[in-house]
Each structure stands twice: as C-alpha cells, then as structure tokens.
C-alpha cells in the first residue's frame, strides 16, 4: 500500500514587523488587550511589491532543501491561498515558474484558514492513487492587503507569511487520515463582502476588506474543532493520549487552548506560534509545523494532529506520523 509522508518543511515571514505597540498608534487598542484576548504580540507585513508568490517561493525552497529534493523531482504543486497574486494564472503556476518546474499539475486551493489542511488532503489523494510521487504543498498569504487598518476588531489579528511541506510516496504510514468539512450557511460571519462578480466597485476602490463577527466565529470554531477531534480519533481507533503533538491553526490562543483541553493535552504538547505572527490563514499550520520541526520538538515517529477552522465556514484535520 502506498502512503504519503512529509519529508521536508519550510516557512518564511516578511521582515517588516508590526507590533501591538505600533497598533496602539493606529487604532484604539492596547498591547495588554490584544495579548489577553488573542495571544498575539506582533505580526509580519509584506512590504510594497512583496507578493504572496514571493513568500511562497521562499518557504518552498526551504522545504525542498529540508527534504533533500530538487524542484525538478516535484510532480505536483498546490498552493493554498486566499490572497493570490493575480486573478489568473494561479499562484501555484507562478510558483512553478519561479522554481523551474515544467509540466506537472499546479493549482490553488481556496479554503481560507483551512486551506493548507484542504491542500495537503488533496495531495495525499494524488499520491495514494499513484497520480504523483512528490508533491509540494504551500500555504501562503498576504492578508495585510485585505485588512482594514482602521478596524480594530480585525487589524489586530492578521499577518502575512508562508509555510510549505514536501510530501512523498512511501511504504511506511505517514498521513493516516484526513477530514474536511464546510458549511456555507455561515458565510457572512467571516468574509470579504466583494469580489470579481460581486460589488467589484469596492475592489476597484480598494475597500474590499475582511469583516468578522468575532464572538460568533469564536463559538463556532470551538464547537467544530472539538467535534473534529472526536471524529479523527474514532476514525483511527485512537485515544487522546496517542497524540504526541497538536499543531493547530494559529488564530487565537483561546481557541487553541480550548482544542487542547478537548484532547486533555497539556499546552507543553501544543505548538503555539500565534504570538510571533498572528493569524496568517492558510500559512499558519505549516508555519507552526516548520518551527516545531526545526527547533527539535517534533521528531520522526511522533503522531501529530493538524487542524484548522476558517471562513466559509471550512474546517478540517490531518492525523499523521511524522
């Protein structure tokens, strides 16, 4: 039987940093309030001319180096992003060009904060069916471009960044199961209320920004992530104690803590990076994974639970042996 395994990880954050103290000068907020409510201390912001593909490329090259794989060996490229460089072609195609990859399938996945979970699930299916042997899966965002920096309910939360993994065919179990869900009935609780075929005037005027009903989103996230923990464990006939590390979407420390409590997992076994970069949407899970792999916390053979919740609403999980 063919499985898919993560053989390399990578990440990248823009150099420009926006701290909570910087935000105090922009909107009515405070460093203490932001930290208490979200756990965030700072976020990284792409400078003018720095694109989602730029961030994706840097993270991808780090992942390729980590895996010991050349770009020419990659036969599938998937980029999870909400903030693509262009309407078309896809950011995956632009990344493919940057890396000098010619021919293999390349496409974007749009599931907002759950994007990386969706993308790695798709790549896993490609590999398990023999349609690919080595996949590059990237989550990359420049959310600062769709953030209203005068809206204190959202601007304190989001930042830019990218994370990537190389997924390879293996005879040893790697990804054990994936679980994806969505419910579009809640679309207006977290959305950008304009696009190409809807209220395009807002886009042209540069006023197409994220809007969020924070309390409702928080409640929904905690409920759905709690359920998906149970679903994942039941599907694999596992106990909560079988999970070595929780690698959650880095949206809010309170949501992360609630999910850890559901697993009866001490926070020492939860990868938390939200304080360093805020909510980077599709980039946050691979960013957190790369940090924990590189600092030695996550080791080969560990069992990991990756999970995320995002606008749509979308949510999902990946259980894997690293």
N, C-alpha and C positions, 0 to 999 in steps of 0.2 A: 504493500500500500504506500502511496506517495503522500507525504505531508509537506507543509511549508514551515520553515524555521527562519527566525530573524538571525541574520549572520553579521549585521552591522548597523550601527545607529549614528546619527549625526544631528546637529542643531546649529542654529545661528540666530543671534539677536542684533539688531541695528545698534550702532554706537551711541546714538543720541538717547539720553535718559531724561524722563520727565518724572520728578519726584512728587510726593504728596505735598511737600512744601511749595513746589512750583505751582501746583494746582490751587493752593490757598490764595495765590495772587490772581488767579483767573476766574474762580467761581467761589461762592460762599460755601466753604467746606473747611475741614481741618485734618491734619495728619492723624490725630487721635481718632476722629470719627471714621475715617477711611480704614484704618487698621482694625478697629474694633468690629466694624461691620463686614469687612471683606478680607482682611489679612494682607492687603496689598500695600507695599511701601513705595514701589516705583514701577514704571513701565517703559519699554523701549519704543522709540518712534522713528519710523523711516523718514529720512530727510528728503527734500525735494529732489526728484529724479531717481530715487531709490525705489525699486518696484518689488512686487510680490515675487516675480521670477528671479530677481537678484537674490532675495532671501532664500528662495527655494534652491537655487543653484549652490549657494554656499553650504547649506545643510546637506544637500545631496552629495556633494564632493566629500564631505566629512564622513558620511555613511558609507560611500563606496570605499574610501580609504580604510575605514574600520573593518569592512567585510573582506578586504583584500581582493576586490573585484574591480575590473576595468569597465568603463562605460560601454565599451563595445560588446561586453557579455550580457548586458541588460536586454531582455526581450519583452519588457512591459513597463510602461511609465504611467503612474497615476498620481495626479496632484489633487488633493482636497483643498479647496479654497472657496471663499465667498467673495473675495476681492481680486478677481482675475485682472491681469494687465490689460487685456482687451476683451471686447465682446466676442470676437473670434480672431484668430485661432485660439485654441485653449492654451492655458498656461503650461500644460503638460507638453504640448507641441513646441512651445517656445523654450522650455527647459530641455527638451530632447535636442533641439538645435544647438543650444549652448554646450551640451555635453558631447556633441558629435555623434549622436545615436541616429541611425538611419534605418527606417523600415518597420520596426516593431510598433504595435499599437500604443497610442498615447492619448489620454483623455483626462478631463477634470471630473471630479465628484463634488456636488454642492449639497452638503447637509449641515452647513454652518458648524457649530461646535462639535457635532458628532461626525464631522467629515472624515477625519482620519480613521475612526472606527469603521465607517462605511467603506472607505477606500481599501483598508487592509483586508476587510472581508471579501471584497471583490477580487483582490489579488490572490488571496488564499484559494478561492474557487478556480481561478485560472490555473494555478499551479497544481492543485489536486486533480484537475481534469486533464493535465498534460498539455494545456494550451500555452504555458510559459514555464520557464525553469528558474529564471532570476528576475525578480521584479523590484523596481524602485518605487517606493510609496512615500509621498511627501505631503505634509500639511503645512501650508504657508499662508500668511495673512498680512495685509496692511490695513488693519481695521481703523487706524487713525484717519484714513481718507473718508470714512463714512461715520465718523464720530462728531457730534456737535459739541464743541469745546466750551459752549456756554450752557450746556445741560448738565447740571451737577449729578443728576441721577444716573447718567451713563458714562460721562467722560472720566470718572474716577476708576472705571472698571477695566477698560480695554487698552491693549497694546499690540505691537507688531512683532512678528518672529516667524521662525520656520523650524520644523523638525522632520527627520527622514529616517527610513529604515530600508535595508536591503533584505528581501525575502527570497529564500532559495528552496528548491525542491530537496527533500531529504527523506531517507528511510526511517529516521527517528522522529517521533512525535514532536511537533513544535506548537503550532496553533491547534488547540484541542477542540474549541468550538467558538462560534460567533453568533451573536444575537442582535438583530436590528428591529427597530420599531419606529413608527411615526404616527402622528395624529394632527392633520391639518386643521382640525376644528379650532385649534388654539393659536392660529397664525398671528393674530393681531396683538397678542400679549408680548411678543418679541419679534420685531420686524423692521424693515426699511420700507416705508409706505409708497415707494415709487420705483419704477424700472423702465425698461425699454418700451413695453407696450402698455404701461400704466403710469399716468402722470409724469411723462417724460420731461415736461417743463421743469419739474423740481430738480431733475437730474441736470438739465442744462443750466439751471440757475445755481447749481452747487448746493442744493438744500435737501438732498436725499440722505438723511441721517438715520441711524438706528434709533428706535423707540422701544421702551421696555416698561412693562408694569411689574416692577421688581418683586413685590410681595407675592403676587400670583405665580410668577415664574419660579420663585424660590420654593413655594409649596409643591408645585408640580414636579420640580426637579427632584426633591427629596423623596416624594412618593414613587416616581417612576424608577429612580435608581435603586431604591430599596427593593422594588419588585424584580428588577433585572438581576440583582444579586442572587435572589432566591432561584430565579429561572436558570441562571448559569450553573449554580451548584447542583440543582436537581438534574439537569441535563447531563452532567458529568459524574453523577453519583458521588459527589464530594461533600465533605464537611467544611464549615467555615475555617477550621483550624488547618485545612490543607493548603490554604492560600498563604504564600510567603510574603507577597508584596501587593498592595493596592496602588495602581498608577491611575489616578483619576484625572478627569478634565479639570484644569486649573481655573475655575470660575470664581469661587468664593470659598473661603476657609470654612464657613458654616455648613455649606453643602458637603464639602469634603469630610468634615467631622461627622456629619450625620450618616454618611455612607459607611465610614469606618466603624461607627457604632453598630450599624446593621450587621456588619461582619464580625463584631466582637474583636476588632483588630486594634491594638494599641497604635497611637499615632507614630510611634517609632518605626512601624512597618508600613507606613503610608508615605509615598513620595509627594512632597509638597514643595512647589516652586512658585506658587502664585504670588508670593511676596516679592519676588525678583522681577516679574514681567507682566503681572496682571493677567487678564483673560485674553489669550491670543487665539481663541476659537479653534479652528482645525489644527493649529500648530501645537496646542498646549500638551496633549498627551505624548506625542513623540518628543517634544522638548523635555518634558519631565522624565521620560524613559531614558533619554540620552544622558541627562545629568546623573541619574542614579547608576547607570551602567559605567560611566566614566569615573565616578568617584568611588566605585568598588562596592557599593551597597548591593546592587543586583548582580548575582553571579550565575554562571552556567548551571542549569539544573533547577533553578528556582521556578516556582509556579507563580505566575503573575495574573492579576485581574485588571484589565484596562476597561474603563467605562467613561461615557460622556453623555451629555444632555445639551440640546441646543434648539435654536429657533426652528419652527416647523409645525408642532414640536417634533424633533427627532431625538432618539436615544438608542444606545446600544452598548454592547460589551464584547470583549475578546478575552478568552481564557487561553493561556499559553504556557508552555515550558520554554524557558529562555535557553 
